[in-house]
Amino acid sequence: MEFIEGGVCAANGFTANAVLAGIKKSRTKSDLALIESEVPCSAAAVFTKNLVKAEPVKLSMKHVANGKAQAVVANAGNANACTGDQGYEAALRTARAAAAHLGLDETDVLVCSTGVIGQQINVGVIESAMESLCEGLSKDGNARAREAIMTTDTKHKEAAVRFEIGGKTVTIGTMAKGSGMIHIDMGTMLGFVTTDCAITPRMLKAALLESAERTYNCVSVDGDTSTNDTLIALANGLAGNRMISSKGRDYRAFVAALDAVNAEMARNIAGDGEGATHLIECAVTGAKSDAEARKLAKAVISSSLVKAAFFGKDANWGRILCAMGYSGGVFSQAGTSVSFDSGKGAVEVFHNGVPLDFDEPKAKEILGETEVKIRVALSDGTGTGTAWGCDLTYDYVKINGDYRT
Amino acid sequence: MEFIEGGVCAANGFTANAVLAGIKKSRTKSDLALIESEVPCSAAAVFTKNLVKAEPVKLSMKHVANGKAQAVVANAGNANACTGDQGYEAALRTARAAAAHLGLDETDVLVCSTGVIGQQINVGVIESAMESLCEGLSKDGNARAREAIMTTDTKHKEAAVRFEIGGKTVTIGTMAKGSGMIHIDMGTMLGFVTTDCAITPRMLKAALLESAERTYNCVSVDGDTSTNDTLIALANGLAGNRMISSKGRDYRAFVAALDAVNAEMARNIAGDGEGATHLIECAVTGAKSDAEARKLAKAVISSSLVKAAFFGKDANWGRILCAMGYSGGVFSQAGTSVSFDSGKGAVEVFHNGVPLDFDEPKAKEILGETEVKIRVALSDGTGTGTAWGCDLTYDYVKINGDYRT
């Protein structure tokens, strides 16, 4: 498996584009993105578990229910959430406009929105922009699409991998956006996966759910699960591999590659958390199970106090133990060790249940690096799990103290 | 029922004191508090649900198990958590020293600690200070004790009420500390309730649990449940009322008064949240049940995004709906209305599921007040519930970015 360029256009048969439709008056960069496959796709999606679902989420849930889709429209600048029937109609009109220009059935178009909650979206500008959006679809359009879905993101997020299944070269590409209102279940705003793998809708859905559990669902920026979270996968089969229709070796190869691009997005979202200056990765080993390890790791990277301590480069490991303690996960404190690792150096602060008299200046230096790993070694089993988060900074407060205006 | 002065010394037979023992070298104000009843008490306590329990929590759980106690020692400056056998021994020596000077059985002394996690506590200075701590016990000692338990608290927190049970005057007094590492279950660090009510240990425990559910368990500052949370109640019976031994009218009168002082502490803790500039109260009505109402209210005041919006005086009500949506609570969005109320003025922003075109300058003015109530009116039943939180500010990040040094 090798990482390659191309994002959502890396796989055979996928093109993308983006334009500035003017959904939010103050926005000067593109705000409307489109991804299309030249042939029909197996489609699967994971949506927010928030009871308050945005209108495009409700629409896309219906459209993806048959396991088929061919295009995705995504806009920034307005979440189209808490907008009632008028909002749903806007999402439907968006799908219809794209379908008309692309010659597709409207149920084969999925729609995603991100931005402010509770304001009606100006669907007129989306309809007006649809012709140029569709006409501009191209193989290098990933570079435009990845920008158009950004809100408070400071960096675009995309990845692609190439690998083999049964002697055939298969490609998976992805792009994502997400910076705030990010929490476990789902830890994203929007994620798009495109692949030329031949895989049934049922297996695609299984792979997506399984992979999300280990990747997107292990990210937290601020503990808020959005109303719009959507992770969509389209698989058009153009790689020519034998159709994956069961959980055999081919399925496992596909999931491993999917994990790689999804984990990359998860890391990128955490590292680009609103106001973040540090990516915090918590890796738990020796837990009773993988699920238990993830539960503990998620609690650590979700803790406001741990996050604030990282901002202050303060090796306050007691807060890590405290977060593990209230996580709901079970572990033996006497068999717990904790260390900080920046890749350039590491320092152990707690060993088998006993506080260590560690080198404070060295710890401060390690915590000063942009990416810091918290290693938690337990003695309860062989379960492992990783979660990604970021520090809590003045800028997070600033960005979210006045987001609407 | 009337509110009176006197805090933990308001009830008959209780005295208190505090001294500077020097537990944390840099501290210049008192750090060791003591409350004593002149006669044995019915005792009950609620402890942190954190799996990682501080050593004094483990000790006090044992000592209170028989439903009897007569004194409480509490220190600030060191949490004595994650300190293993050495820490447990320190908590035990603290109880022993107090028992020796007061002429009590060591199992009738409860111990609480608050401060930094993961450092061994200097129990020698506590033992040295114990004589003067015990000798200085007095009826006005509440004023000293309430200061000694403060860490990052900016204000002391105490209350007392006087009411009647069966023609006898009964008093309940309390003091509490808590500012950070505050979350639902328990939303406090330390709380102490003293009363001259005659009540059995079993009924005292029932009353304390019931009241905590509606008060301390509805507070969040930062989503972190501490390792040291303890709420202790001592009832010495000196009011001379007929012993409360079942859940009849007298019990209900007692619980109503207990709710009053506990809710006052809950409000004070939230309003004094680390770095807070606003107390945020979320009052939900029309829910399916009281428990459902509290679940929704707690999610709203726990949301980092809601908290940051209040800091910015931004009427971003979409985040309130979003938090309710991921709370796990069930409600009909179409029957939901939301308004902001500062007591001086109110503005509705969402009515029966539809966004309102509200007066933004007026909303900003309301959100500028120190205490703001979010009123959520549902149409699902008659359940009501309130939760208390605070805004997320630059100062929260600053205080917690470098707490240990």
Contacts between the chains, C-beta under 8 A, distances in Angstrom:
chain1	res1	chain2	res2	distance
A	49	B	326	7.0
A	50	B	322	6.5
A	50	B	325	4.0
A	50	B	326	4.6
A	51	B	324	7.5
A	51	B	325	4.2
A	51	B	326	7.2
A	51	B	327	7.9
A	51	B	329	7.9
A	51	B	330	7.1
A	51	B	331	7.6
A	51	B	333	7.8
A	52	B	321	5.1
A	52	B	322	5.9
A	52	B	324	6.8
A	52	B	325	3.0
A	52	B	326	7.9
A	52	B	333	6.2
A	53	B	325	7.7
A	79	B	318	7.5
A	81	B	318	6.6
A	81	B	321	7.9
A	81	B	322	7.6
A	82	B	318	5.7
A	82	B	321	5.2
A	82	B	333	7.5
A	82	B	350	7.4
A	82	B	355	6.5
A	83	B	355	7.1
A	84	B	334	7.9
A	84	B	353	6.1
A	84	B	354	6.2
A	116	B	318	6.8
A	117	B	316	7.8
A	117	B	318	2.7
A	117	B	319	6.9
A	117	B	321	7.0
A	117	B	322	6.2
A	118	B	317	6.3
A	118	B	318	3.8
A	118	B	321	7.3
A	118	B	350	7.3
A	118	B	355	4.9
A	119	B	355	7.0
A	120	B	355	7.6
A	180	B	305	7.0
A	181	B	305	6.0
A	181	B	319	7.9
A	181	B	322	7.2
A	183	B	326	7.8
A	185	B	326	8.0
A	222	B	304	4.1
A	222	B	305	6.3
A	223	B	223	6.3
A	223	B	302	7.6
A	223	B	303	7.2
A	223	B	304	5.5
A	224	B	303	5.5
A	224	B	304	6.1
A	224	B	305	4.8
A	224	B	319	7.3
A	224	B	322	6.6
A	224	B	323	6.8
A	224	B	326	7.4
A	225	B	322	7.7
A	225	B	325	7.9
A	225	B	326	4.1
A	226	B	322	6.7
A	227	B	318	7.8
A	227	B	321	7.6
A	227	B	322	5.1
A	227	B	325	6.2
A	302	B	223	7.6
A	303	B	223	7.3
A	303	B	224	5.5
A	304	B	222	4.2
A	304	B	223	5.5
A	304	B	224	6.1
A	304	B	304	7.3
A	304	B	396	7.9
A	304	B	400	7.4
A	305	B	180	7.0
A	305	B	181	6.0
A	305	B	222	6.3
A	305	B	224	4.8
A	305	B	400	5.7
A	308	B	396	7.3
A	308	B	397	5.5
A	308	B	399	7.9
A	308	B	400	3.5
A	308	B	401	5.2
A	309	B	400	6.6
A	309	B	401	6.9
A	309	B	403	7.3
A	311	B	397	6.2
A	311	B	401	4.7
A	312	B	400	7.3
A	312	B	401	2.8
A	312	B	402	4.1
A	312	B	403	7.9
A	314	B	401	6.6
A	314	B	402	5.2
A	314	B	403	6.8
A	314	B	404	5.8
A	314	B	405	7.0
A	316	B	117	7.7
A	316	B	403	6.4
A	316	B	404	5.4
A	317	B	118	6.3
A	318	B	79	7.5
A	318	B	81	6.6
A	318	B	82	5.7
A	318	B	116	6.8
A	318	B	117	2.7
A	318	B	118	3.8
A	318	B	227	7.8
A	319	B	117	6.9
A	319	B	181	7.9
A	319	B	224	7.3
A	321	B	52	5.1
A	321	B	81	7.9
A	321	B	82	5.3
A	321	B	117	7.0
A	321	B	118	7.3
A	321	B	227	7.6
A	322	B	50	6.5
A	322	B	52	5.9
A	322	B	81	7.6
A	322	B	117	6.3
A	322	B	181	7.2
A	322	B	224	6.6
A	322	B	225	7.7
A	322	B	226	6.7
A	322	B	227	5.1
A	323	B	224	6.8
A	324	B	51	7.5
A	324	B	52	6.8
A	325	B	50	4.0
A	325	B	51	4.2
A	325	B	52	3.1
A	325	B	53	7.7
A	325	B	225	7.9
A	325	B	227	6.2
A	326	B	49	6.9
A	326	B	50	4.6
A	326	B	51	7.1
A	326	B	52	7.9
A	326	B	183	7.8
A	326	B	185	8.0
A	326	B	224	7.4
A	326	B	225	4.1
A	327	B	51	7.9
A	329	B	51	7.9
A	330	B	51	7.1
A	331	B	51	7.6
A	333	B	51	7.8
A	333	B	52	6.2
A	333	B	82	7.5
A	334	B	84	7.9
A	350	B	82	7.4
A	350	B	118	7.4
A	353	B	84	6.1
A	354	B	84	6.2
A	355	B	82	6.4
A	355	B	83	7.1
A	355	B	118	4.9
A	355	B	119	7.0
A	355	B	120	7.6
A	392	B	397	5.7
A	392	B	400	7.8
A	393	B	397	6.2
A	394	B	394	4.8
A	394	B	397	5.5
A	394	B	398	7.7
A	396	B	304	7.9
A	396	B	308	7.2
A	396	B	397	7.7
A	397	B	308	5.5
A	397	B	311	6.2
A	397	B	392	5.7
A	397	B	393	6.2
A	397	B	394	5.6
A	397	B	396	7.7
A	397	B	397	6.4
A	398	B	394	7.7
A	399	B	308	7.9
A	400	B	304	7.4
A	400	B	305	5.7
A	400	B	308	3.5
A	400	B	309	6.6
A	400	B	312	7.3
A	400	B	392	7.8
A	401	B	308	5.2
A	401	B	309	6.9
A	401	B	311	4.7
A	401	B	312	2.8
A	401	B	314	6.6
A	402	B	312	4.1
A	402	B	314	5.3
A	403	B	309	7.3
A	403	B	312	7.9
A	403	B	314	6.8
A	403	B	316	6.4
A	404	B	314	5.8
A	404	B	316	5.4
A	405	B	314	6.9
